[in-house]
Amino acid sequence: MDKAVRAGVRARLCGLRGRRKEAGMVTSEYAVGIVAAVAFAVLLYKVVTGGQVGAELQRIVQEALNARM
C-alpha cells in the first residue's frame, strides 16, 4: 500500500474507534447535569424559604414596593 493510503485508512480507523468510545456518553452526561441542577435548586429553595433569608428577602421586596419614584 501507498503511504498516503495507509495514513488515510489509519485516520479513518482511529476516527471510528474514537466514536465508539463516546457512544452513550452524551445521555449520561445530561443525566448527571440534570441531577446536579435539581440538587442545587432544592438547596437554593431550602435556603431561600428558610427563616432569616426569607425574612430578609421579604424586607427587600417590601422596601422596593414602598420606594418612591
mmCIF file as gemmi writes it, N, C-alpha and C atoms, coordinates in Angstrom:
data_model
loop_
_atom_site.group_PDB
_atom_site.id
_atom_site.type_symbol
_atom_site.label_atom_id
_atom_site.label_alt_id
_atom_site.label_comp_id
_atom_site.label_asym_id
_atom_site.label_entity_id
_atom_site.label_seq_id
_atom_site.pdbx_PDB_ins_code
_atom_site.Cartn_x
_atom_site.Cartn_y
_atom_site.Cartn_z
_atom_site.occupancy
_atom_site.B_iso_or_equiv
_atom_site.pdbx_formal_charge
_atom_site.auth_seq_id
_atom_site.auth_asym_id
_atom_site.pdbx_PDB_model_num
ATOM 1 N N . MET Axp A 1 ? 0.828 -1.186 0 1 0 ? 1 A 1
ATOM 2 C CA . MET Axp A 1 ? 0 0 0 1 0 ? 1 A 1
ATOM 3 C C . MET Axp A 1 ? 0.87 1.247 0 1 0 ? 1 A 1
ATOM 4 N N . ASP Axp A 2 ? 0.347 2.272 -0.595 1 0 ? 2 A 1
ATOM 5 C CA . ASP Axp A 2 ? 0.998 3.565 -0.625 1 0 ? 2 A 1
ATOM 6 C C . ASP Axp A 2 ? 0.927 4.193 0.776 1 0 ? 2 A 1
ATOM 7 N N . LYS Axp A 3 ? 1.912 5.009 1.13 1 0 ? 3 A 1
ATOM 8 C CA . LYS Axp A 3 ? 1.926 5.636 2.454 1 0 ? 3 A 1
ATOM 9 C C . LYS Axp A 3 ? 0.711 6.525 2.683 1 0 ? 3 A 1
ATOM 10 N N . ALA Axp A 4 ? 0.312 7.235 1.665 1 0 ? 4 A 1
ATOM 11 C CA . ALA Axp A 4 ? -0.843 8.125 1.801 1 0 ? 4 A 1
ATOM 12 C C . ALA Axp A 4 ? -2.117 7.333 2.038 1 0 ? 4 A 1
ATOM 13 N N . VAL Axp A 5 ? -2.252 6.194 1.344 1 0 ? 5 A 1
ATOM 14 C CA . VAL Axp A 5 ? -3.438 5.348 1.518 1 0 ? 5 A 1
ATOM 15 C C . VAL Axp A 5 ? -3.454 4.765 2.916 1 0 ? 5 A 1
ATOM 16 N N . ARG Axp A 6 ? -2.302 4.295 3.385 1 0 ? 6 A 1
ATOM 17 C CA . ARG Axp A 6 ? -2.217 3.736 4.733 1 0 ? 6 A 1
ATOM 18 C C . ARG Axp A 6 ? -2.552 4.794 5.786 1 0 ? 6 A 1
ATOM 19 N N . ALA Axp A 7 ? -2.049 5.986 5.57 1 0 ? 7 A 1
ATOM 20 C CA . ALA Axp A 7 ? -2.339 7.061 6.52 1 0 ? 7 A 1
ATOM 21 C C . ALA Axp A 7 ? -3.834 7.376 6.534 1 0 ? 7 A 1
ATOM 22 N N . GLY Axp A 8 ? -4.466 7.371 5.371 1 0 ? 8 A 1
ATOM 23 C CA . GLY Axp A 8 ? -5.904 7.622 5.295 1 0 ? 8 A 1
ATOM 24 C C . GLY Axp A 8 ? -6.705 6.543 5.987 1 0 ? 8 A 1
ATOM 25 N N . VAL Axp A 9 ? -6.325 5.286 5.763 1 0 ? 9 A 1
ATOM 26 C CA . VAL Axp A 9 ? -7.016 4.16 6.409 1 0 ? 9 A 1
ATOM 27 C C . VAL Axp A 9 ? -6.835 4.241 7.918 1 0 ? 9 A 1
ATOM 28 N N . ARG Axp A 10 ? -5.619 4.538 8.355 1 0 ? 10 A 1
ATOM 29 C CA . ARG Axp A 10 ? -5.341 4.642 9.79 1 0 ? 10 A 1
ATOM 30 C C . ARG Axp A 10 ? -6.172 5.769 10.416 1 0 ? 10 A 1
ATOM 31 N N . ALA Axp A 11 ? -6.263 6.905 9.738 1 0 ? 11 A 1
ATOM 32 C CA . ALA Axp A 11 ? -7.041 8.03 10.259 1 0 ? 11 A 1
ATOM 33 C C . ALA Axp A 11 ? -8.518 7.665 10.376 1 0 ? 11 A 1
ATOM 34 N N . ARG Axp A 12 ? -9.034 6.963 9.381 1 0 ? 12 A 1
ATOM 35 C CA . ARG Axp A 12 ? -10.448 6.556 9.443 1 0 ? 12 A 1
ATOM 36 C C . ARG Axp A 12 ? -10.688 5.573 10.58 1 0 ? 12 A 1
ATOM 37 N N . LEU Axp A 13 ? -9.774 4.621 10.746 1 0 ? 13 A 1
ATOM 38 C CA . LEU Axp A 13 ? -9.927 3.645 11.825 1 0 ? 13 A 1
ATOM 39 C C . LEU Axp A 13 ? -9.859 4.335 13.188 1 0 ? 13 A 1
ATOM 40 N N . CYS Axp A 14 ? -8.947 5.266 13.349 1 0 ? 14 A 1
ATOM 41 C CA . CYS Axp A 14 ? -8.846 5.984 14.625 1 0 ? 14 A 1
ATOM 42 C C . CYS Axp A 14 ? -10.111 6.796 14.87 1 0 ? 14 A 1
ATOM 43 N N . GLY Axp A 15 ? -10.654 7.376 13.827 1 0 ? 15 A 1
ATOM 44 C CA . GLY Axp A 15 ? -11.897 8.133 13.957 1 0 ? 15 A 1
ATOM 45 C C . GLY Axp A 15 ? -13.043 7.248 14.394 1 0 ? 15 A 1
ATOM 46 N N . LEU Axp A 16 ? -13.13 6.056 13.813 1 0 ? 16 A 1
ATOM 47 C CA . LEU Axp A 16 ? -14.193 5.125 14.193 1 0 ? 16 A 1
ATOM 48 C C . LEU Axp A 16 ? -14.028 4.655 15.626 1 0 ? 16 A 1
ATOM 49 N N . ARG Axp A 17 ? -12.8 4.387 16.023 1 0 ? 17 A 1
ATOM 50 C CA . ARG Axp A 17 ? -12.558 3.949 17.399 1 0 ? 17 A 1
ATOM 51 C C . ARG Axp A 17 ? -12.956 5.044 18.383 1 0 ? 17 A 1
ATOM 52 N N . GLY Axp A 18 ? -12.64 6.287 18.061 1 0 ? 18 A 1
ATOM 53 C CA . GLY Axp A 18 ? -12.991 7.4 18.939 1 0 ? 18 A 1
ATOM 54 C C . GLY Axp A 18 ? -14.49 7.544 19.091 1 0 ? 18 A 1
ATOM 55 N N . ARG Axp A 19 ? -15.227 7.337 18.023 1 0 ? 19 A 1
ATOM 56 C CA . ARG Axp A 19 ? -16.691 7.444 18.096 1 0 ? 19 A 1
ATOM 57 C C . ARG Axp A 19 ? -17.274 6.333 18.943 1 0 ? 19 A 1
ATOM 58 N N . ARG Axp A 20 ? -16.737 5.157 18.826 1 0 ? 20 A 1
ATOM 59 C CA . ARG Axp A 20 ? -17.255 4.029 19.618 1 0 ? 20 A 1
ATOM 60 C C . ARG Axp A 20 ? -17.046 4.268 21.108 1 0 ? 20 A 1
ATOM 61 N N . LYS Axp A 21 ? -15.925 4.867 21.478 1 0 ? 21 A 1
ATOM 62 C CA . LYS Axp A 21 ? -15.646 5.113 22.893 1 0 ? 21 A 1
ATOM 63 C C . LYS Axp A 21 ? -16.65 6.084 23.497 1 0 ? 21 A 1
ATOM 64 N N . GLU Axp A 22 ? -17.135 7.02 22.694 1 0 ? 22 A 1
ATOM 65 C CA . GLU Axp A 22 ? -18.035 8.034 23.212 1 0 ? 22 A 1
ATOM 66 C C . GLU Axp A 22 ? -19.504 7.679 23.053 1 0 ? 22 A 1
ATOM 67 N N . ALA Axp A 23 ? -19.806 6.538 22.498 1 0 ? 23 A 1
ATOM 68 C CA . ALA Axp A 23 ? -21.202 6.162 22.299 1 0 ? 23 A 1
ATOM 69 C C . ALA Axp A 23 ? -21.901 6.055 23.647 1 0 ? 23 A 1
ATOM 70 N N . GLY Axp A 24 ? -23.02 6.735 23.806 1 0 ? 24 A 1
ATOM 71 C CA . GLY Axp A 24 ? -23.785 6.675 25.041 1 0 ? 24 A 1
ATOM 72 C C . GLY Axp A 24 ? -23.352 7.653 26.112 1 0 ? 24 A 1
ATOM 73 N N . MET Axp A 25 ? -22.258 8.349 25.901 1 0 ? 25 A 1
ATOM 74 C CA . MET Axp A 25 ? -21.766 9.274 26.917 1 0 ? 25 A 1
ATOM 75 C C . MET Axp A 25 ? -22.635 10.521 27.028 1 0 ? 25 A 1
ATOM 76 N N . VAL Axp A 26 ? -23.198 10.962 25.942 1 0 ? 26 A 1
ATOM 77 C CA . VAL Axp A 26 ? -23.963 12.204 25.966 1 0 ? 26 A 1
ATOM 78 C C . VAL Axp A 26 ? -25.168 12.073 26.894 1 0 ? 26 A 1
ATOM 79 N N . THR Axp A 27 ? -25.874 10.976 26.818 1 0 ? 27 A 1
ATOM 80 C CA . THR Axp A 27 ? -27.052 10.768 27.655 1 0 ? 27 A 1
ATOM 81 C C . THR Axp A 27 ? -26.681 10.754 29.128 1 0 ? 27 A 1
ATOM 82 N N . SER Axp A 28 ? -25.612 10.08 29.475 1 0 ? 28 A 1
ATOM 83 C CA . SER Axp A 28 ? -25.213 10.029 30.883 1 0 ? 28 A 1
ATOM 84 C C . SER Axp A 28 ? -24.742 11.394 31.371 1 0 ? 28 A 1
ATOM 85 N N . GLU Axp A 29 ? -24.094 12.158 30.505 1 0 ? 29 A 1
ATOM 86 C CA . GLU Axp A 29 ? -23.672 13.499 30.905 1 0 ? 29 A 1
ATOM 87 C C . GLU Axp A 29 ? -24.879 14.387 31.157 1 0 ? 29 A 1
ATOM 88 N N . TYR Axp A 30 ? -25.894 14.281 30.313 1 0 ? 30 A 1
ATOM 89 C CA . TYR Axp A 30 ? -27.124 15.047 30.539 1 0 ? 30 A 1
ATOM 90 C C . TYR Axp A 30 ? -27.775 14.633 31.856 1 0 ? 30 A 1
ATOM 91 N N . ALA Axp A 31 ? -27.805 13.352 32.136 1 0 ? 31 A 1
ATOM 92 C CA . ALA Axp A 31 ? -28.427 12.864 33.37 1 0 ? 31 A 1
ATOM 93 C C . ALA Axp A 31 ? -27.706 13.413 34.592 1 0 ? 31 A 1
ATOM 94 N N . VAL Axp A 32 ? -26.388 13.391 34.581 1 0 ? 32 A 1
ATOM 95 C CA . VAL Axp A 32 ? -25.623 13.909 35.711 1 0 ? 32 A 1
ATOM 96 C C . VAL Axp A 32 ? -25.843 15.411 35.852 1 0 ? 32 A 1
ATOM 97 N N . GLY Axp A 33 ? -25.897 16.119 34.734 1 0 ? 33 A 1
ATOM 98 C CA . GLY Axp A 33 ? -26.142 17.557 34.769 1 0 ? 33 A 1
ATOM 99 C C . GLY Axp A 33 ? -27.513 17.895 35.328 1 0 ? 33 A 1
ATOM 100 N N . ILE Axp A 34 ? -28.507 17.128 34.941 1 0 ? 34 A 1
ATOM 101 C CA . ILE Axp A 34 ? -29.865 17.356 35.435 1 0 ? 34 A 1
ATOM 102 C C . ILE Axp A 34 ? -29.953 17.074 36.929 1 0 ? 34 A 1
ATOM 103 N N . VAL Axp A 35 ? -29.348 15.991 37.375 1 0 ? 35 A 1
ATOM 104 C CA . VAL Axp A 35 ? -29.356 15.661 38.804 1 0 ? 35 A 1
ATOM 105 C C . VAL Axp A 35 ? -28.667 16.761 39.601 1 0 ? 35 A 1
ATOM 106 N N . ALA Axp A 36 ? -27.541 17.259 39.104 1 0 ? 36 A 1
ATOM 107 C CA . ALA Axp A 36 ? -26.827 18.333 39.8 1 0 ? 36 A 1
ATOM 108 C C . ALA Axp A 36 ? -27.669 19.607 39.839 1 0 ? 36 A 1
ATOM 109 N N . ALA Axp A 37 ? -28.335 19.932 38.738 1 0 ? 37 A 1
ATOM 110 C CA . ALA Axp A 37 ? -29.167 21.135 38.697 1 0 ? 37 A 1
ATOM 111 C C . ALA Axp A 37 ? -30.345 21.028 39.659 1 0 ? 37 A 1
ATOM 112 N N . VAL Axp A 38 ? -30.966 19.869 39.725 1 0 ? 38 A 1
ATOM 113 C CA . VAL Axp A 38 ? -32.091 19.675 40.639 1 0 ? 38 A 1
ATOM 114 C C . VAL Axp A 38 ? -31.621 19.756 42.089 1 0 ? 38 A 1
ATOM 115 N N . ALA Axp A 39 ? -30.48 19.154 42.389 1 0 ? 39 A 1
ATOM 116 C CA . ALA Axp A 39 ? -29.946 19.217 43.753 1 0 ? 39 A 1
ATOM 117 C C . ALA Axp A 39 ? -29.646 20.664 44.144 1 0 ? 39 A 1
ATOM 118 N N . PHE Axp A 40 ? -29.079 21.428 43.218 1 0 ? 40 A 1
ATOM 119 C CA . PHE Axp A 40 ? -28.796 22.837 43.502 1 0 ? 40 A 1
ATOM 120 C C . PHE Axp A 40 ? -30.087 23.625 43.699 1 0 ? 40 A 1
ATOM 121 N N . ALA Axp A 41 ? -31.098 23.335 42.884 1 0 ? 41 A 1
ATOM 122 C CA . ALA Axp A 41 ? -32.384 24.025 43.012 1 0 ? 41 A 1
ATOM 123 C C . ALA Axp A 41 ? -33.032 23.733 44.363 1 0 ? 41 A 1
ATOM 124 N N . VAL Axp A 42 ? -32.97 22.494 44.789 1 0 ? 42 A 1
ATOM 125 C CA . VAL Axp A 42 ? -33.544 22.124 46.092 1 0 ? 42 A 1
ATOM 126 C C . VAL Axp A 42 ? -32.794 22.831 47.215 1 0 ? 42 A 1
ATOM 127 N N . LEU Axp A 43 ? -31.486 22.849 47.137 1 0 ? 43 A 1
ATOM 128 C CA . LEU Axp A 43 ? -30.681 23.533 48.15 1 0 ? 43 A 1
ATOM 129 C C . LEU Axp A 43 ? -30.999 25.03 48.179 1 0 ? 43 A 1
ATOM 130 N N . LEU Axp A 44 ? -31.074 25.639 47.006 1 0 ? 44 A 1
ATOM 131 C CA . LEU Axp A 44 ? -31.399 27.06 46.931 1 0 ? 44 A 1
ATOM 132 C C . LEU Axp A 44 ? -32.797 27.335 47.479 1 0 ? 44 A 1
ATOM 133 N N . TYR Axp A 45 ? -33.755 26.476 47.182 1 0 ? 45 A 1
ATOM 134 C CA . TYR Axp A 45 ? -35.124 26.63 47.698 1 0 ? 45 A 1
ATOM 135 C C . TYR Axp A 45 ? -35.138 26.562 49.222 1 0 ? 45 A 1
ATOM 136 N N . LYS Axp A 46 ? -34.388 25.611 49.779 1 0 ? 46 A 1
ATOM 137 C CA . LYS Axp A 46 ? -34.337 25.467 51.241 1 0 ? 46 A 1
ATOM 138 C C . LYS Axp A 46 ? -33.728 26.707 51.885 1 0 ? 46 A 1
ATOM 139 N N . VAL Axp A 47 ? -32.681 27.25 51.268 1 0 ? 47 A 1
ATOM 140 C CA . VAL Axp A 47 ? -32.03 28.438 51.822 1 0 ? 47 A 1
ATOM 141 C C . VAL Axp A 47 ? -32.96 29.639 51.75 1 0 ? 47 A 1
ATOM 142 N N . VAL Axp A 48 ? -33.614 29.82 50.6 1 0 ? 48 A 1
ATOM 143 C CA . VAL Axp A 48 ? -34.464 30.994 50.406 1 0 ? 48 A 1
ATOM 144 C C . VAL Axp A 48 ? -35.71 30.939 51.28 1 0 ? 48 A 1
ATOM 145 N N . THR Axp A 49 ? -36.291 29.759 51.447 1 0 ? 49 A 1
ATOM 146 C CA . THR Axp A 49 ? -37.51 29.653 52.251 1 0 ? 49 A 1
ATOM 147 C C . THR Axp A 49 ? -37.219 29.493 53.734 1 0 ? 49 A 1
ATOM 148 N N . GLY Axp A 50 ? -35.962 29.365 54.085 1 0 ? 50 A 1
ATOM 149 C CA . GLY Axp A 50 ? -35.581 29.236 55.493 1 0 ? 50 A 1
ATOM 150 C C . GLY Axp A 50 ? -35.712 30.563 56.21 1 0 ? 50 A 1
ATOM 151 N N . GLY Axp A 51 ? -35.87 30.543 57.498 1 0 ? 51 A 1
ATOM 152 C CA . GLY Axp A 51 ? -36.129 31.676 58.376 1 0 ? 51 A 1
ATOM 153 C C . GLY Axp A 51 ? -35.501 33.003 58.026 1 0 ? 51 A 1
ATOM 154 N N . GLN Axp A 52 ? -34.248 33.202 58.359 1 0 ? 52 A 1
ATOM 155 C CA . GLN Axp A 52 ? -33.6 34.504 58.243 1 0 ? 52 A 1
ATOM 156 C C . GLN Axp A 52 ? -33.539 34.995 56.798 1 0 ? 52 A 1
ATOM 157 N N . VAL Axp A 53 ? -33.188 34.134 55.881 1 0 ? 53 A 1
ATOM 158 C CA . VAL Axp A 53 ? -33.065 34.547 54.476 1 0 ? 53 A 1
ATOM 159 C C . VAL Axp A 53 ? -34.432 34.944 53.933 1 0 ? 53 A 1
ATOM 160 N N . GLY Axp A 54 ? -35.455 34.175 54.24 1 0 ? 54 A 1
ATOM 161 C CA . GLY Axp A 54 ? -36.805 34.509 53.794 1 0 ? 54 A 1
ATOM 162 C C . GLY Axp A 54 ? -37.263 35.852 54.318 1 0 ? 54 A 1
ATOM 163 N N . ALA Axp A 55 ? -36.985 36.125 55.586 1 0 ? 55 A 1
ATOM 164 C CA . ALA Axp A 55 ? -37.371 37.396 56.191 1 0 ? 55 A 1
ATOM 165 C C . ALA Axp A 55 ? -36.616 38.546 55.529 1 0 ? 55 A 1
ATOM 166 N N . GLU Axp A 56 ? -35.35 38.365 55.265 1 0 ? 56 A 1
ATOM 167 C CA . GLU Axp A 56 ? -34.551 39.406 54.622 1 0 ? 56 A 1
ATOM 168 C C . GLU Axp A 56 ? -35.042 39.683 53.2 1 0 ? 56 A 1
ATOM 169 N N . LEU Axp A 57 ? -35.372 38.627 52.474 1 0 ? 57 A 1
ATOM 170 C CA . LEU Axp A 57 ? -35.903 38.808 51.117 1 0 ? 57 A 1
ATOM 171 C C . LEU Axp A 57 ? -37.242 39.536 51.146 1 0 ? 57 A 1
ATOM 172 N N . GLN Axp A 58 ? -38.085 39.197 52.093 1 0 ? 58 A 1
ATOM 173 C CA . GLN Axp A 58 ? -39.368 39.898 52.22 1 0 ? 58 A 1
ATOM 174 C C . GLN Axp A 58 ? -39.157 41.374 52.539 1 0 ? 58 A 1
ATOM 175 N N . ARG Axp A 59 ? -38.18 41.673 53.383 1 0 ? 59 A 1
ATOM 176 C CA . ARG Axp A 59 ? -37.882 43.059 53.725 1 0 ? 59 A 1
ATOM 177 C C . ARG Axp A 59 ? -37.414 43.82 52.484 1 0 ? 59 A 1
ATOM 178 N N . ILE Axp A 60 ? -36.553 43.215 51.69 1 0 ? 60 A 1
ATOM 179 C CA . ILE Axp A 60 ? -36.042 43.861 50.478 1 0 ? 60 A 1
ATOM 180 C C . ILE Axp A 60 ? -37.178 44.124 49.493 1 0 ? 60 A 1
ATOM 181 N N . VAL Axp A 61 ? -38.039 43.134 49.309 1 0 ? 61 A 1
ATOM 182 C CA . VAL Axp A 61 ? -39.168 43.302 48.39 1 0 ? 61 A 1
ATOM 183 C C . VAL Axp A 61 ? -40.109 44.375 48.902 1 0 ? 61 A 1
ATOM 184 N N . GLN Axp A 62 ? -40.37 44.39 50.2 1 0 ? 62 A 1
ATOM 185 C CA . GLN Axp A 62 ? -41.263 45.387 50.788 1 0 ? 62 A 1
ATOM 186 C C . GLN Axp A 62 ? -40.699 46.802 50.595 1 0 ? 62 A 1
ATOM 187 N N . GLU Axp A 63 ? -39.385 46.955 50.805 1 0 ? 63 A 1
ATOM 188 C CA . GLU Axp A 63 ? -38.747 48.259 50.607 1 0 ? 63 A 1
ATOM 189 C C . GLU Axp A 63 ? -38.838 48.682 49.147 1 0 ? 63 A 1
ATOM 190 N N . ALA Axp A 64 ? -38.65 47.729 48.24 1 0 ? 64 A 1
ATOM 191 C CA . ALA Axp A 64 ? -38.734 48.049 46.809 1 0 ? 64 A 1
ATOM 192 C C . ALA Axp A 64 ? -40.14 48.472 46.42 1 0 ? 64 A 1
ATOM 193 N N . LEU Axp A 65 ? -41.146 47.833 46.996 1 0 ? 65 A 1
ATOM 194 C CA . LEU Axp A 65 ? -42.531 48.179 46.677 1 0 ? 65 A 1
ATOM 195 C C . LEU Axp A 65 ? -42.93 49.532 47.277 1 0 ? 65 A 1
ATOM 196 N N . ASN Axp A 66 ? -42.354 49.892 48.405 1 0 ? 66 A 1
ATOM 197 C CA . ASN Axp A 66 ? -42.692 51.143 49.065 1 0 ? 66 A 1
ATOM 198 C C . ASN Axp A 66 ? -41.832 52.322 48.608 1 0 ? 66 A 1
ATOM 199 N N . ALA Axp A 67 ? -40.867 52.065 47.744 1 0 ? 67 A 1
ATOM 200 C CA . ALA Axp A 67 ? -39.95 53.126 47.301 1 0 ? 67 A 1
ATOM 201 C C . ALA Axp A 67 ? -40.691 54.14 46.442 1 0 ? 67 A 1
ATOM 202 N N . ARG Axp A 68 ? -40.31 55.409 46.597 1 0 ? 68 A 1
ATOM 203 C CA . ARG Axp A 68 ? -40.899 56.469 45.781 1 0 ? 68 A 1
ATOM 204 C C . ARG Axp A 68 ? -40.113 56.626 44.5 1 0 ? 68 A 1
ATOM 205 N N . MET Axp A 69 ? -40.825 56.946 43.451 1 0 ? 69 A 1
ATOM 206 C CA . MET Axp A 69 ? -40.154 57.129 42.163 1 0 ? 69 A 1
ATOM 207 C C . MET Axp A 69 ? -40.202 58.566 41.751 1 0 ? 69 A 1
